[in-house]
Amino acid sequence: MLLCRDGDEVIAITQPAHAWVSGQLARAWGNAAFGVVEPWEEVCLGAEQHDVGMTAWERAPTLNPDTGLPRSFMELTIDEHLAMWSSAAGLLAPQSRYAALLVSLHGTALYERRDLSRLAPADAERIRAFLAGQNVLQHQLRASLHADGAQVHRNQRLVWTWDSLSLGLLLGWAPYEIERVPAAGGEVTLALREGTLDPWPFGAPAVALRCEARRFRGPFEDEAEMRAALAAAPWETIEIALSERL
């Protein structure tokens, strides 16, 4: 869950809703400078569903007792996070093996960034076990797909890019830069500025994005109160416009 403060209110955007924005970015992506996305449908599906493992948690979010609000995606416990990512690829595999492979690779990329030496030994061991299990799954999926390794790596970096860009847009991180973005001639650094991107990665001169969110007030005393308030909170549509030239 993404939490955005708006005065005394909080706007809650679920992880699947944020992933929907990633999918919209994927479907708008590509031009002479950035090349094409292949295989198109599978990669766009992987981007759109990269947080599929978080859907069940979003239906019954846990309370952060320090804030009195639902836990944001940055505040999840290791147990919660590992459970989500351990199930993610399996949830998507019946629909698309290639998309499931990208989701698994996205999850392992997130955990490979962690400094395990800073964690409790038991937590570090659970993460190593997760990574080992996902590596086995990835090997199986690659073998069944006869997937091109370089292309899979490029597409994994694209999903990472769209995920980061969606977060940056929804959480207002601009100015913000994403490194190692795949382009037609190699990799580039993509700069998010207010209302635009440099270099421009889309085929059209303007892109409109949207997702749904809920607005509520907090903090809450207990988890049941928080869940009830979130379930009753009014819906609103978040709209984001990007233009090649402002």
C-alpha positions in Angstrom: 0.0 0.0 0.0 1.1 3.5 -0.9 0.1 6.2 1.6 0.0 9.9 0.6 -0.7 12.6 3.1 -3.2 15.3 2.0 -3.7 17.6 5.0 -5.5 15.7 7.7 -6.4 12.9 5.3 -4.6 10.0 3.8 -4.9 8.7 0.2 -4.3 4.9 0.1 -3.2 3.4 -3.2 -3.0 -0.4 -3.2 0.0 -2.2 -4.6 -2.1 -3.8 -7.4 -3.4 -0.3 -8.3 0.2 1.0 -8.5 1.1 -2.0 -10.6 -1.7 -1.1 -13.0 0.0 2.2 -13.5 3.2 0.3 -14.3 1.3 -1.7 -16.9 -0.1 1.6 -18.5 3.5 2.8 -18.7 4.5 -0.4 -20.4 1.8 -0.2 -23.0 2.8 3.4 -23.8 6.5 2.6 -23.9 8.8 2.6 -27.0 10.1 4.8 -29.7 13.2 5.1 -31.9 15.4 6.0 -28.9 14.1 3.2 -26.6 13.2 0.4 -29.0 10.3 -1.9 -28.8 9.1 -4.3 -26.0 9.1 -8.0 -26.9 7.2 -10.2 -26.3 4.7 -7.4 -26.0 1.7 -8.9 -24.3 3.7 -11.0 -21.8 5.9 -8.2 -20.7 3.0 -5.7 -20.3 1.1 -8.4 -18.3 4.2 -8.9 -16.1 4.4 -5.2 -15.4 0.7 -4.9 -14.7 0.7 -7.9 -12.3 4.1 -7.5 -10.7 2.5 -7.0 -7.3 0.0 -9.8 -7.6 1.3 -11.5 -4.5 0.2 -8.5 -2.4 -3.5 -8.7 -3.4 -4.6 -10.8 -0.4 -2.8 -8.6 2.1 -4.4 -5.5 0.6 -7.8 -6.9 1.3 -6.9 -7.2 5.0 -4.0 -4.8 5.7 -2.1 -4.9 8.9 -1.8 -2.0 11.3 1.4 -0.2 12.0 1.1 0.6 15.7 3.6 3.4 15.5 1.5 5.4 13.0 -2.0 4.1 13.6 -2.3 3.6 9.8 -2.1 0.6 7.5 1.5 -0.5 6.9 2.9 1.0 3.7 4.9 -1.1 1.3 8.1 0.1 3.0 6.8 -0.9 6.5 5.9 -4.6 5.9 7.5 -7.2 8.1 9.9 -9.6 6.6 7.3 -12.4 7.2 4.6 -10.5 5.3 6.9 -9.5 2.5 8.4 -13.0 2.0 5.0 -14.6 2.0 3.8 -12.2 -0.7 6.8 -12.7 -3.0 7.0 -16.4 -2.4 3.5 -16.8 -3.8 3.6 -14.1 -6.6 5.0 -16.0 -9.5 2.9 -19.1 -8.8 -0.3 -17.0 -8.9 0.6 -15.6 -12.4 2.1 -18.8 -13.9 -1.3 -20.3 -14.9 -1.9 -17.2 -17.0 1.6 -16.6 -18.5 4.9 -18.4 -17.8 6.8 -15.5 -19.2 5.0 -12.9 -17.1 5.5 -15.2 -14.0 9.2 -15.3 -14.8 9.5 -11.5 -14.8 7.6 -11.3 -11.5 9.9 -13.8 -9.9 12.9 -12.0 -11.2 11.5 -8.7 -9.9 11.1 -10.2 -6.4 14.6 -11.6 -6.3 16.0 -8.3 -7.6 14.4 -6.6 -4.6 15.9 -9.0 -2.1 19.3 -9.1 -3.8 19.6 -5.4 -2.9 19.3 -6.2 0.8 22.4 -6.3 3.0 21.8 -9.6 4.8 24.7 -8.9 7.2 22.6 -6.3 8.8 19.7 -8.7 9.5 19.1 -11.2 12.3 20.7 -14.5 11.2 17.3 -16.3 11.1 15.9 -13.6 8.8 18.9 -13.7 6.6 18.6 -17.4 6.3 14.9 -17.2 5.3 15.8 -14.7 2.6 18.6 -17.0 1.3 16.1 -19.8 1.2 13.6 -17.6 -0.7 16.2 -16.6 -3.3 17.3 -20.3 -3.8 13.7 -21.4 -4.3 13.0 -18.6 -6.8 16.2 -19.4 -8.7 15.0 -23.0 -9.1 11.6 -21.7 -10.3 13.3 -19.3 -12.7 15.4 -22.0 -14.2 12.4 -24.2 -14.8 10.4 -21.4 -16.4 13.3 -20.4 -18.6 13.8 -24.0 -19.8 10.1 -24.4 -20.6 10.0 -21.1 -22.5 13.4 -21.5 -24.3 13.7 -17.9 -23.4 16.5 -15.7 -24.7 18.6 -14.7 -21.6 19.6 -11.2 -22.8 16.0 -10.4 -23.7 14.7 -11.6 -20.4 17.3 -9.5 -18.6 16.3 -6.4 -20.6 12.6 -7.0 -19.8 13.3 -7.5 -16.1 15.0 -4.1 -16.1 12.0 -2.6 -17.9 9.6 -3.9 -15.3 12.0 -2.5 -12.6 11.9 0.9 -14.5 8.1 1.0 -14.8 7.7 0.0 -11.1 10.1 2.7 -10.0 8.5 5.3 -12.3 5.0 4.5 -11.1 6.1 4.9 -7.5 7.9 8.1 -8.3 4.8 9.5 -10.0 2.3 8.4 -7.4 4.4 9.4 -4.4 5.6 12.7 -5.8 9.3 11.9 -5.9 10.2 14.3 -8.8 12.9 15.3 -9.4 14.0 11.7 -9.5 16.3 9.6 -11.6 16.2 5.9 -12.6 19.5 4.4 -13.7 20.2 1.5 -16.1 17.0 1.9 -18.1 17.1 -0.2 -21.3 17.2 1.8 -24.5 17.8 1.1 -28.2 21.5 1.8 -27.9 22.2 0.4 -24.5 21.2 1.8 -21.1 20.4 5.4 -20.1 19.5 7.3 -17.0 15.9 8.4 -17.0 15.0 11.7 -15.2 11.5 12.3 -13.9 10.7 16.0 -13.7 7.4 17.6 -12.9 5.1 16.5 -15.7 7.7 15.1 -18.0 10.6 12.6 -18.5 14.0 13.1 -20.0 14.8 11.4 -22.4 11.2 10.9 -23.5 10.5 7.1 -23.8 7.0 7.0 -25.2 5.7 6.8 -28.8 3.1 9.5 -28.3 3.9 13.1 -27.3 1.6 12.9 -24.2 0.6 10.0 -21.9 -2.3 9.9 -19.5 -2.2 7.5 -16.5 -4.8 6.7 -13.9 -5.5 4.5 -10.9 -8.0 4.2 -8.1 -7.5 5.1 -4.4 -9.3 5.6 -1.2 -9.3 8.6 1.1 -9.7 8.3 4.8 -8.7 9.8 8.2 -6.6 8.3 10.9 -4.9 7.3 13.1 -6.6 4.2 14.4 -6.5 2.5 17.8 -6.7 -1.0 16.5 -6.5 -3.1 13.3 -10.2 -3.9 13.2 -11.1 -0.2 13.3 -8.6 0.6 10.6 -9.8 -2.1 8.3 -13.5 -1.0 8.8 -12.6 2.6 8.0 -10.6 1.7 4.9 -13.4 -0.5 3.6 -15.9 2.4 4.0 -13.6 5.1 2.7 -14.8 6.8 -0.5 -13.1 6.0 -3.8 -11.3 8.6 -6.0 -9.4 8.4 -9.3 -5.8 9.5 -9.4 -4.9 11.0 -12.8 -1.4 11.8 -14.0 -0.5 13.6 -17.2 3.0 13.4 -18.8 4.0 15.5 -21.8 7.1 15.4 -24.0 7.4 19.2 -23.8 5.9 21.3 -21.0 
